[in-house]
Amino acid sequence: MTIGVIGGGAWGTALAQVAAESNDVLLWAREPEVAGAINSAHENIVFLPGVPLSPAIRATGTLDDLSECEMLLVVAPAQHLRAVLSEAPRADVPLLLCAKGIEAGTRLLMSEVAAQVQPRAPIAVLSGPTFAHEVAARLPTAVTLACEDEALGRSLAEKIARPFFRPYLSTDVIGAEIGGAVKNVLAIACGIVEGRGLGQNARAALISRGFAEMTRFGLAKGARAETLAGLSGLGDLVLTCSSTSSRNFSLGVGIGQGRAASELLADRKSVAEGAFTAPVLQEAAREIGVEMPVVDAVCTLLAGRAGVNEVIGALLSRPIRAEG
């Protein structure tokens, strides 16, 4: 079969490499230099340099070329998902959504956006603790594949499962998506702790309290607790809150060191999704009455409304309360 991949960044390229072990893969990239290098040199020299790619991967800059694919991995950044899927051919093949975020303006999850734009397509979500360069290097990785249709979920998992890439099945699409979106914001917070030199105790506390916020918000939105405690929630949170390989963590490190968020974001070739998700998540939480002080603090720093020391002081001076 031919699997299509929409998105030629590091993650899309790594997933194409996984799929190409037993399938032909057609990867759509917006950047002509990315598509050209993949076809001529079997390498994504822009976003995943130094990784030889399977010759089973072909690249294109035309979305219509994906019309004959039997399954699409959609890896376009969250805030561009609607536009990209609107340009893509109308299809009834499964869409496996691999971006993590909440759409600005509508506050919709990626599955909700996809359902609006491609109403005939069955939808599933892939999420979990995944650094693209490790997946491309065939290092052991486990992910959540969430689909309300259990049979379809199992079928999709079988198409991408590899000895080094293990999908675990779930029917909790909302939980898988919320974990992936919220952890990006919390990773920025943990990066700030690292950049400010506040120590390992502070980071562990922040991961714990951030997970409490993720759980409160997720349960209020209809997610299941066990999903949030699994690979797509806690697992992804632990990974991205502890490594400079995380774009969101690295953004936070820069803020913690005193650089302006606007300067750091302008300097980036790849997208730190948490910076765009944070204000949308804050709005969504306030709308349903869920308290998320760590997310609020990240939003304040991203907007430049206060300095790091002031924001940390405000968090630490919050009233004593029961844990939970």
C-alpha distance (Angstrom), angle and dihedral (degrees) to the residues before:
residue distance angle dihedral
M1 . . .
T2 3.79 . .
I3 3.79 117.5 .
G4 3.79 119.4 -161.3
V5 3.79 123.4 -145.9
I6 3.80 118.6 -160.4
G7 3.79 107.6 -156.8
G8 3.79 130.7 45.8
G9 3.80 100.0 -151.1
A10 3.79 124.5 113.7
W11 3.81 94.8 -80.3
G12 3.79 94.8 45.4
T13 3.79 90.4 48.9
A14 3.80 92.5 48.4
L15 3.81 91.0 50.9
A16 3.80 90.0 48.1
Q17 3.79 87.7 54.6
V18 3.82 90.3 52.2
A19 3.80 93.1 48.3
A20 3.80 93.0 45.4
E21 3.80 92.5 65.4
S22 3.81 89.1 84.0
N23 3.81 105.9 4.0
D24 3.76 141.9 53.5
V25 3.79 108.6 -106.1
L26 3.79 130.0 -155.6
L27 3.80 112.0 -165.7
W28 3.79 122.4 -163.5
A29 3.80 115.9 -149.6
R30 3.78 125.4 179.6
E31 3.82 91.9 -150.7
P32 3.84 112.1 77.9
E33 3.80 91.1 -152.1
V34 3.81 90.5 57.9
A35 3.81 93.9 50.9
G36 3.78 91.9 43.5
A37 3.81 94.7 51.6
I38 3.80 93.1 46.6
N39 3.80 91.2 52.8
S40 3.80 97.1 41.9
A41 3.81 104.2 32.2
H42 3.84 103.3 17.0
E43 3.81 90.3 -123.8
N44 3.79 136.6 104.4
I45 3.78 95.4 -134.1
V46 3.81 93.5 179.8
F47 3.81 104.9 48.8
L48 3.83 106.9 12.3
P49 3.80 106.8 24.5
G50 3.77 121.1 179.2
V51 3.82 95.9 27.7
P52 3.82 114.2 113.9
L53 3.79 108.3 -137.5
S54 3.77 127.9 -144.2
P55 3.81 115.3 -96.5
A56 3.82 85.5 -130.5
I57 3.81 87.2 75.3
R58 3.79 116.5 88.2
A59 3.79 123.2 179.3
T60 3.78 132.9 -145.8
G61 3.78 138.1 179.5
T62 3.81 93.2 -150.3
L63 3.79 118.8 84.9
D64 3.79 92.2 -159.5
D65 3.80 88.2 68.0
L66 3.82 87.9 71.8
S67 3.80 92.9 63.6
E68 3.82 93.3 101.0
C69 3.81 95.7 48.8
E70 3.80 115.8 115.6
M71 3.81 95.2 -146.2
L72 3.81 133.8 15.3
L73 3.80 127.5 -146.5
V74 3.80 103.8 -156.2
V75 3.79 110.5 -153.3
A76 3.82 101.8 157.7
P77 3.84 113.1 133.1
A78 3.80 113.3 -88.0
Q79 3.80 96.7 -110.0
H80 3.81 91.2 50.7
L81 3.79 97.8 43.8
R82 3.81 96.3 96.4
A83 3.80 93.5 49.9
V84 3.80 94.4 46.0
L85 3.81 94.4 47.3
S86 3.80 89.5 46.7
E87 3.80 89.3 57.1
A88 3.81 93.2 44.6
P89 3.83 121.2 92.2
R90 3.79 114.6 -88.1
A91 3.76 104.9 -101.8
D92 3.77 143.5 175.9
V93 3.81 93.7 -156.9
P94 3.82 118.4 111.4
L95 3.80 117.7 -83.0
L96 3.81 114.0 -149.5
L97 3.81 104.3 -162.2
C98 3.80 113.7 -147.7
A99 3.84 102.9 170.1
K100 3.81 121.1 100.3
G101 3.77 121.4 -143.5
I102 3.80 149.7 71.7
E103 3.79 121.1 -95.4
A104 3.80 115.1 -109.4
G105 3.79 115.0 -121.7
T106 3.79 96.9 15.7
R107 3.84 97.6 45.9
L108 3.81 87.3 -143.1
L109 3.80 124.8 152.1
M110 3.78 117.4 -120.4
S111 3.82 92.7 -103.2
E112 3.81 89.6 54.2
V113 3.80 91.8 49.9
A114 3.81 91.4 48.7
A115 3.81 91.7 48.5
Q116 3.80 90.2 55.1
V117 3.80 95.8 47.2
Q118 3.82 100.2 36.1
P119 3.83 102.9 27.3
R120 3.82 95.5 168.1
A121 3.79 95.9 53.5
P122 3.84 121.8 95.8
I123 3.81 108.3 -125.5
A124 3.80 133.6 -144.3
V125 3.80 133.6 165.8
L126 3.80 130.4 -134.1
S127 3.79 116.2 -161.0
G128 3.77 140.4 148.0
P129 3.82 145.4 100.5
T130 3.80 102.1 -34.3
F131 3.78 132.1 150.5
A132 3.78 107.9 -170.3
H133 3.80 96.6 -137.5
E134 3.81 91.4 54.3
V135 3.80 93.1 48.9
A136 3.79 90.7 48.5
A137 3.82 88.7 50.8
R138 3.83 89.8 54.4
L139 3.80 93.6 -116.1
P140 3.84 114.5 159.1
T141 3.80 111.9 -80.2
A142 3.81 134.1 170.6
V143 3.80 124.8 -163.8
T144 3.79 141.7 175.4
L145 3.79 117.4 -111.8
A146 3.80 107.8 -166.2
C147 3.79 123.9 -168.5
E148 3.81 129.9 153.9
D149 3.81 88.8 -141.3
E150 3.81 102.6 69.5
A151 3.81 94.8 -163.1
L152 3.79 92.1 51.4
G153 3.80 91.1 46.6
R154 3.79 91.4 53.6
S155 3.81 91.5 47.3
L156 3.81 92.1 51.5
A157 3.81 91.8 46.2
E158 3.79 91.0 53.4
K159 3.80 90.4 53.3
I160 3.81 94.4 56.4
A161 3.82 103.1 27.8
R162 3.79 114.7 115.8
P163 3.83 133.2 171.4
F164 3.82 87.4 -99.1
F165 3.84 97.7 34.9
R166 3.80 114.7 59.4
P167 3.82 122.3 -177.7
Y168 3.80 118.6 -158.0
L169 3.81 114.1 -154.3
S170 3.80 127.4 -123.1
T171 3.79 136.7 163.2
D172 3.82 91.7 -152.6
V173 3.81 101.7 100.4
I174 3.81 93.3 163.7
G175 3.79 92.9 52.9
A176 3.79 93.6 48.4
E177 3.79 91.5 50.3
I178 3.80 96.8 44.9
G179 3.80 92.2 50.3
G180 3.80 91.6 52.5
A181 3.80 94.1 46.3
V182 3.81 99.0 44.8
K183 3.80 96.0 44.7
N184 3.81 90.2 60.8
V185 3.81 90.2 61.1
L186 3.79 93.1 44.9
A187 3.81 90.3 50.0
I188 3.81 88.5 60.7
A189 3.80 88.9 53.7
C190 3.80 92.0 50.6
G191 3.79 90.4 48.2
I192 3.80 89.2 54.7
V193 3.81 89.4 53.7
E194 3.81 89.2 51.3
G195 3.79 94.4 45.6
R196 3.79 91.3 49.3
G197 3.80 92.1 49.4
L198 3.81 94.1 -123.6
G199 3.80 94.7 149.6
Q200 3.78 141.3 -119.8
N201 3.81 94.7 -71.6
A202 3.79 90.4 60.3
R203 3.79 92.9 47.8
A204 3.81 92.8 49.9
A205 3.80 90.2 49.3
L206 3.79 91.0 48.5
I207 3.81 92.7 50.1
S208 3.82 89.8 50.5
R209 3.78 95.7 46.8
G210 3.80 91.0 41.7
F211 3.79 89.9 53.6
A212 3.81 88.3 52.2
E213 3.81 88.6 55.1
M214 3.80 91.7 47.5
T215 3.81 90.0 51.0
R216 3.81 94.8 47.9
F217 3.78 92.1 49.7
G218 3.79 94.4 42.6
L219 3.79 95.2 50.0
A220 3.80 90.3 48.1
K221 3.81 89.0 54.2
G222 3.80 93.8 49.6
A223 3.81 101.3 -95.5
R224 3.79 122.3 142.5
A225 3.79 119.8 -112.5
E226 3.80 93.1 -132.1
T227 3.82 90.9 56.8
L228 3.79 91.8 52.2
A229 3.81 89.6 48.9
G230 3.82 90.7 50.5
L231 3.78 137.4 74.8
S232 3.81 97.5 -63.2
G233 3.81 92.8 49.9
L234 3.78 120.2 24.4
G235 3.80 93.6 14.5
D236 3.79 93.6 55.1
L237 3.80 90.8 41.4
V238 3.81 92.9 56.4
L239 3.81 92.1 48.6
T240 3.78 98.9 47.6
C241 3.81 94.6 41.0
S242 3.79 93.8 58.9
S243 3.80 110.6 41.9
T244 3.79 138.5 64.3
S245 3.81 86.5 -142.1
S246 3.81 83.5 80.3
R247 3.80 111.1 88.5
N248 3.80 90.1 -151.1
F249 3.81 93.5 49.9
S250 3.82 90.3 48.0
L251 3.81 90.3 50.9
G252 3.80 89.1 53.3
V253 3.81 91.8 48.8
G254 3.79 89.3 56.2
I255 3.80 92.1 49.4
G256 3.81 90.1 47.9
Q257 3.79 89.2 53.5
G258 3.78 90.2 56.1
R259 3.80 103.3 -97.6
A260 3.81 119.9 135.8
A261 3.79 116.3 -104.9
S262 3.81 90.8 -133.1
E263 3.80 90.7 56.0
L264 3.81 92.9 48.3
L265 3.79 94.0 47.7
A266 3.81 92.8 48.6
D267 3.79 89.5 53.1
R268 3.82 95.7 55.9
K269 3.79 127.2 104.7
S270 3.82 92.4 -169.3
V271 3.80 129.0 45.6
A272 3.81 125.1 -96.5
E273 3.80 95.1 -154.5
G274 3.81 93.8 -168.3
A275 3.80 91.9 68.5
F276 3.80 90.4 60.9
T277 3.80 95.5 37.6
A278 3.82 96.3 50.6
P279 3.83 99.9 74.9
V280 3.81 91.7 39.7
L281 3.80 90.7 50.6
Q282 3.79 90.5 48.2
E283 3.81 90.6 53.5
A284 3.81 92.3 46.7
A285 3.80 92.4 49.3
R286 3.78 93.4 49.3
E287 3.79 90.4 48.0
I288 3.82 91.5 60.0
G289 3.81 96.2 34.7
V290 3.82 98.7 -109.4
E291 3.80 116.6 148.9
M292 3.84 113.9 -134.4
P293 3.83 108.6 167.9
V294 3.80 95.6 168.5
V295 3.81 90.8 52.7
D296 3.81 89.2 47.3
A297 3.81 89.9 52.5
V298 3.82 92.1 51.2
C299 3.81 90.2 50.0
T300 3.80 90.8 51.7
L301 3.80 92.0 52.0
L302 3.80 94.8 44.0
A303 3.81 89.4 52.8
G304 3.80 92.1 46.8
R305 3.79 92.7 -125.2
A306 3.81 93.5 135.8
G307 3.78 141.1 5.3
V308 3.79 126.5 -98.6
N309 3.82 95.7 -106.7
E310 3.80 91.9 49.6
V311 3.80 92.9 49.9
I312 3.81 93.5 46.4
G313 3.80 90.3 48.6
A314 3.80 90.7 52.5
L315 3.81 91.6 51.1
L316 3.80 93.4 49.0
S317 3.81 93.2 47.8
R318 3.79 95.1 55.3
P319 3.82 113.9 125.3
I320 3.81 117.6 -83.5
R321 3.79 110.9 -98.9
A322 3.77 141.4 166.1
E323 3.79 116.4 -81.6
G324 3.79 115.5 -104.1
